[in-house]
Amino acid sequence: MKLILFLLSATLLHAQTAFEVASIKPGDNLSGVEGGCHGIDSKRTPVPLGRCVITDGRLSHMIGIAWNVSMTNLKSEPDWIARGNVRFNLEAKAEDPKTATEQQLLQMLQALLVERFKLKYHREELEMSGYALMVAKNGPKLKESTADRKHFAGLPSGGKPVAMSMQKVSMASLADMLSGYGPGFTVDKTGLTGEYDFTLNWDDSAGPSLIGALQEQLGLKMVGQKVTKSLFVVDSAEKPGLN
């Protein structure tokens, strides 16, 4: 009986830590990155149950999904990891799709990336001046999302007026966006855990400013303070063979 229980436990452990089948092939770089992992506890997603599917993703995008790392917190060399046209299509299936949780799938994805890309990495903590994204005095003006996938349109460029539309976006993702387009590195301290649909319009020349628009249109504010930036540092990686 003890032997049977041991073998059963080993089988369950294997199912939770390794995909039954997985492939990584070159992407065509036509549509932009899409995808994620769909566990039994995941929110709405077009990815089939018990699978991780990522199309046209750089290795940096896949790291972002597997370890929940924003691109502003990723430090990597060589250039193909986070820039350029080297993209991949990844599809992986759990041994038992009906029981795999999202966290289990993400852990399997981490192991797969380490194995196939020979990925080596470490973490660094960097304290710096930045901003905290917080809820403004009168509360947030946000609508819970009913979309089944993330969507970004109207990302700012060149100092022109911006009309941004976002779907299925968390406050952590908004903070990441503000780190790239706002006044400085921004961390989420709103305490809001949902995903939201919203529009955000600002004009740095004629007004309102980005900070003003956040407060007026979304009920959020940016407060300058010391923040900690958690870096995911890629030490080395190799392009995988066809499989």
Secondary structure, 3 states (H helix, E strand, C coil): CHHHHHHHHHHHHHHHHCCCEEEEEECCCCCCCEEEEECCCCCCCCCCCCEEEEEEECHHHHHHHHHCCCHHHEECCCHHHCCCCCCEEEEEECCCCCCCCHHHHHHHHHHHHHHHCCCEEEEEEEEEEEEEEEECCCCCCCEECCCCCCEEECCCCCCCCEEEEEEEEEHHHHHHHHHHHCCCCEEECCCCCCEEEEEEEECCCCCCCHHHHHHHHHCEEEEEEEEEEEEEEEEECCCCCCC
